[in-house]
Amino acid sequence: MSYRFIDLFCGCGGLSKGFVLAGYENVGGIDFNKSAIETFNYNFKKSKGICCDLLEMSTDKIVEEFGDLKSIDVVIGGPPCQGFSSANRYKIEGEDPRNKLFFEFVKFVDLAEPSAILIENVRGIVSRDNGYAKDRIYEIFESRGYKVNHEILDAANFGVPQHRLRNFFVMLKEEKFDFDTIKKCKETRTVFESIGELYSLENNEEETKILDVAPVTKYQKYLRNKDNLIYNHDNRYPAQIVQQRISYVPQGGNWRDVPAELWPSNRNNRHSSAYKRLDELQPSVTIDTGNNHSNYFHPLYNRIPTVREAARLQSFPDNFIFLGNRSEQYRQVGNAVPPLLAKAIALRIKEILNKYEK
């Protein structure tokens, strides 16, 4: 059975990519970031990505763009939830400017009445304000007849070569989603498995590069583009002083390995992630939205990972192309849900939907 979904606050489409990999049909996505939507539309040519502020999108406009929303089976996305607070000064939560976008997500749910809903958030939402935001999300969707559950998942358990902890809410009409039933990956995928085969391209200055080594592992075969083409792999080196500092850092090390005389001031309170060098034999640290100010460095070279290397560490295959300037591309990769993690959740949701399909 094929199910249709729409992705709200979609960014470049990490969640969408996972659902497509799981066999769902991508109806479209909405985000206010122009370059992210350009990337979304480039990679999901059969769907419709719209760049707009959801607050300015009327019900009539939604129907005009996407047709009958009742044909949508699943609504997914990462709506902001900062406005949920026990100390909120607004009498009505929906009046809080920080909450208005969340209730636009809810408006889509009310229009579509989907069989399933997936919301991704930072893990802090579970504990912030004694769990107030989490509890309100439960109440909002339970009042609409959904059974709600949530879990903080580490992407490294689902075939992603990266430790990345994010919270997911899943809402179903028929039963409560059991996160323990999501199929995990038996192998721990590493930095080397993900980007090691790109080392041979370090001195290749062509805009589009070609890998001339055969993929060895299942994950490498998944990553490979048709004709082994590599895009978004512009390896720029930072300022000389930064290169000098990171040259002292071994794999898995950080700023503490840098000689004191190379710092402008004597500080012992830097974060452990500062000047972190990736360890080839371990999953990556969490990929962030940084560029030249990024905290993590390549395991061999005295530079940060390229956009393509960061994308591979996020489990984006090589045929997923990022548009926009370099900073925008890094931001898109860092903000995305790893596609293979999204795929694992989507497959389990599909199994449940199939069970109740009439």
C-alpha positions in Angstrom: 0.0 0.0 0.0 1.3 3.4 -1.0 0.8 6.3 1.4 1.0 10.1 0.7 2.6 12.6 3.0 3.3 16.3 3.3 6.3 17.8 5.1 5.9 21.1 7.0 8.9 23.1 8.0 10.6 20.7 5.7 14.0 22.4 5.2 16.0 20.7 2.4 14.0 17.4 3.0 15.8 15.0 5.3 12.5 13.7 6.7 11.0 13.6 3.2 13.9 11.6 1.8 13.5 9.0 4.5 9.8 8.6 3.8 10.4 8.4 0.1 13.1 5.7 0.7 10.4 3.8 2.7 8.1 3.9 -0.3 5.8 6.8 0.5 4.6 9.4 -2.1 5.8 13.0 -1.4 3.0 15.4 -2.0 5.1 18.4 -1.1 6.8 20.5 1.5 6.7 24.0 3.0 9.5 26.1 4.4 10.3 29.8 4.6 14.0 29.3 3.7 14.4 30.0 0.0 17.6 28.0 -0.7 16.3 25.0 1.3 13.1 24.9 -0.8 15.2 25.2 -4.0 17.1 22.1 -2.8 13.8 20.4 -1.9 12.4 21.0 -5.3 15.6 19.9 -7.1 15.6 16.5 -5.3 11.8 15.8 -5.2 10.8 16.7 -8.7 7.4 15.0 -8.5 6.3 16.9 -5.5 5.7 20.6 -4.8 8.0 22.6 -2.4 6.6 26.0 -1.5 8.7 28.8 0.0 6.4 30.8 2.3 5.5 31.8 5.8 2.8 29.4 6.9 1.1 32.2 8.8 0.4 33.9 5.5 -1.0 30.7 3.9 -4.8 30.6 4.0 -6.9 27.5 3.9 -8.0 28.3 0.4 -4.3 28.8 -0.7 -3.4 25.4 0.9 -6.2 23.6 -1.1 -5.2 25.5 -4.2 -1.6 24.3 -3.9 -2.1 20.8 -2.7 -5.6 19.8 -3.6 -7.9 17.8 -1.3 -5.8 17.4 1.9 -8.1 14.4 2.9 -6.0 12.4 0.4 -2.9 12.9 2.6 -2.2 10.0 4.9 0.7 11.3 7.0 1.7 14.8 8.1 5.4 15.2 9.1 7.6 18.0 10.1 9.5 20.0 12.8 7.3 22.8 14.0 8.8 25.2 16.6 7.5 24.7 20.1 9.4 27.4 22.1 6.2 29.1 23.2 4.8 26.3 25.3 5.6 27.4 28.9 3.9 27.1 32.2 4.8 30.8 32.7 3.3 31.9 29.4 1.9 35.4 29.8 -0.5 34.9 27.0 -4.0 33.8 28.0 -4.4 31.9 24.8 -1.4 29.8 23.7 -2.1 30.5 20.0 -1.6 34.2 20.6 2.0 33.7 21.5 4.0 34.6 18.4 6.4 31.7 19.1 3.4 29.3 19.1 1.6 30.5 16.0 3.6 28.4 13.7 3.0 25.3 15.7 -0.7 25.8 15.5 -0.4 26.3 11.7 1.0 22.7 11.8 -2.1 21.7 13.8 -4.3 23.5 11.2 -2.9 21.2 8.5 -3.7 18.2 10.7 -7.3 19.4 11.2 -7.7 19.9 7.4 -6.1 16.5 6.4 -7.2 14.3 9.3 -4.2 12.0 8.6 -3.8 8.5 9.8 -0.4 9.3 11.3 1.7 12.4 12.3 5.4 12.7 13.0 7.0 15.6 14.7 10.7 16.0 15.2 12.2 18.3 17.9 15.4 18.8 19.9 15.6 16.4 22.8 15.4 19.2 25.4 11.7 19.6 24.7 11.0 16.5 26.8 12.5 17.9 30.0 12.2 21.7 29.5 9.9 23.4 32.0 9.3 20.1 33.8 8.0 18.6 30.5 5.3 21.2 30.0 5.8 21.5 26.3 5.8 17.7 25.9 2.6 17.4 27.9 0.8 20.1 25.9 1.7 18.4 22.7 0.2 15.2 24.0 -3.0 17.1 25.1 -3.4 18.9 21.7 -3.3 15.7 19.7 -5.1 13.4 22.1 -8.0 15.9 22.1 -8.1 15.2 18.3 -8.4 11.5 18.8 -4.8 10.5 18.4 -2.8 8.1 20.5 0.5 9.9 21.2 4.0 8.6 22.1 7.5 10.1 22.1 11.1 8.9 22.3 14.6 10.3 22.1 16.4 8.4 19.4 20.1 8.2 18.5 20.6 8.2 14.7 23.7 5.9 15.2 21.3 3.0 16.1 19.6 3.2 12.7 22.4 3.0 10.2 23.6 6.6 10.4 27.3 7.1 10.9 26.7 9.8 13.5 25.6 10.2 17.1 22.6 12.5 16.9 20.0 12.6 19.6 16.5 14.0 18.7 13.1 13.7 20.1 10.2 12.3 18.0 6.5 12.4 18.6 4.4 9.9 16.7 0.6 10.2 16.7 -1.6 7.3 15.4 -5.4 6.9 15.3 -5.5 3.1 15.9 -2.8 2.4 18.4 0.1 3.9 20.4 3.4 3.8 18.5 6.0 1.5 20.1 9.4 3.0 19.4 11.1 -0.3 20.5 9.6 -2.0 17.4 11.5 0.2 15.0 14.1 -1.9 13.2 17.6 -1.0 14.2 20.8 -1.4 12.2 23.0 -4.3 13.4 26.2 -2.6 12.3 27.7 0.5 13.8 28.7 2.7 10.8 31.8 4.8 11.1 33.3 8.0 9.8 35.8 6.1 7.6 33.0 3.9 6.1 31.2 7.1 5.2 33.9 9.4 3.9 37.1 7.4 3.6 36.5 6.6 0.0 36.5 10.4 -0.7 40.1 10.8 0.5 41.4 10.1 -3.0 39.6 13.3 -4.2 41.4 15.6 -1.8 43.5 17.3 -4.6 40.9 17.1 -7.3 39.8 20.7 -8.1 37.0 19.8 -10.5 33.6 21.1 -9.6 32.1 17.7 -10.2 34.3 14.8 -9.1 34.2 11.1 -10.0 35.0 8.3 -7.6 37.3 5.7 -9.2 37.2 3.2 -6.4 34.5 0.5 -6.0 32.1 0.7 -3.0 32.8 -2.0 -0.5 30.1 -2.0 2.1 26.3 -1.9 1.9 26.3 1.7 3.2 28.8 2.8 0.5 26.7 1.2 -2.2 23.7 3.1 -0.8 25.6 6.4 -0.9 26.8 6.1 -4.5 25.5 8.3 -7.2 24.9 7.0 -10.7 28.3 7.1 -12.6 30.0 7.7 -9.2 29.6 11.5 -9.5 30.4 13.6 -6.4 28.8 17.1 -5.9 29.1 19.6 -3.1 32.7 18.5 -2.3 34.6 21.8 -2.3 37.4 21.3 0.3 38.4 24.7 1.5 41.1 25.1 4.2 40.8 27.6 7.1 43.2 30.3 8.2 46.8 29.2 8.7 46.6 29.6 12.5 43.6 27.3 12.6 45.4 24.7 10.5 48.4 24.9 12.8 46.3 24.4 15.9 44.3 21.4 14.5 47.5 19.8 13.2 48.3 18.9 16.9 44.9 17.2 17.5 44.8 13.4 17.1 41.6 11.6 16.0 39.1 11.9 18.8 41.0 14.7 20.4 40.1 18.3 20.9 41.4 21.7 21.8 43.2 20.4 24.9 45.8 18.8 22.5 46.7 22.2 21.1 49.9 23.8 22.6 49.0 26.7 24.9 51.2 29.2 23.1 49.0 28.8 20.0 46.0 30.4 21.8 45.6 34.2 22.1 44.6 33.8 25.8 45.0 31.1 28.5 41.6 29.5 28.8 40.6 26.2 30.4 36.9 26.4 29.9 36.4 25.7 26.2 33.7 23.2 25.3 34.9 19.7 24.7 33.7 19.9 21.1 36.0 22.8 20.3 38.6 21.7 17.7 37.3 18.2 17.9 38.8 15.9 15.3 36.6 13.1 14.0 37.6 9.5 14.8 37.6 7.3 11.7 36.7 4.2 13.6 33.7 5.8 15.4 30.4 7.4 14.4 30.7 11.1 13.9 29.8 13.7 16.5 26.5 15.6 15.8 26.7 17.4 12.5 25.8 21.1 13.1 24.9 24.0 10.9 28.3 25.6 11.0 30.7 26.5 8.2 34.1 28.0 8.9 33.3 28.3 12.6 32.4 24.6 12.9 33.6 22.7 15.9 34.6 19.4 14.2 37.4 18.7 11.8 38.2 16.1 9.3 40.0 12.9 10.6 43.0 13.4 8.4 43.1 16.9 6.9 43.3 20.1 8.8 39.9 21.4 7.6 36.3 20.9 8.4 34.3 18.3 6.4 33.0 19.4 3.0 29.2 19.7 2.5 29.2 16.3 0.8 31.2 14.7 3.7 28.8 16.2 6.2 25.8 15.0 4.0 27.2 11.5 3.9 27.6 11.6 7.7 23.9 12.5 7.8 23.1 9.6 5.5 22.2 11.6 2.5 23.1 9.7 -0.7 25.3 11.3 -3.3 22.5 11.9 -5.7 20.9 14.4 -3.2 22.3 17.7 -4.4 22.4 20.8 -2.2 21.7 24.3 -3.7 22.5 27.8 -2.4 25.8 29.2 -1.3 28.2 27.3 0.8 26.9 28.5 4.2 23.3 27.8 3.1 24.3 24.3 2.1 26.0 23.6 5.5 22.9 25.0 7.2 20.6 22.7 5.2 22.6 19.6 6.0 23.0 20.4 9.7 19.3 21.2 10.2 18.1 18.0 8.5 16.8 14.8 10.0 19.1 12.0 8.9 17.2 10.2 6.0 18.0 6.7 7.2 16.6 7.4 10.7 13.5 8.9 9.1 13.2 5.8 6.9 13.4 3.5 9.9 10.5 5.3 11.6 8.5 5.5 8.3 8.8 1.8 7.6 7.4 1.0 11.1 4.5 3.5 10.7 3.7 1.9 7.3 3.5 -1.5 8.9 1.0 -0.2 11.4 -1.1 1.6 8.7 -1.1 -1.5 6.6 -2.5 -3.5 9.5 -5.6 -1.3 9.7 -6.0 -0.7 6.0 -9.5 -1.7 5.0 
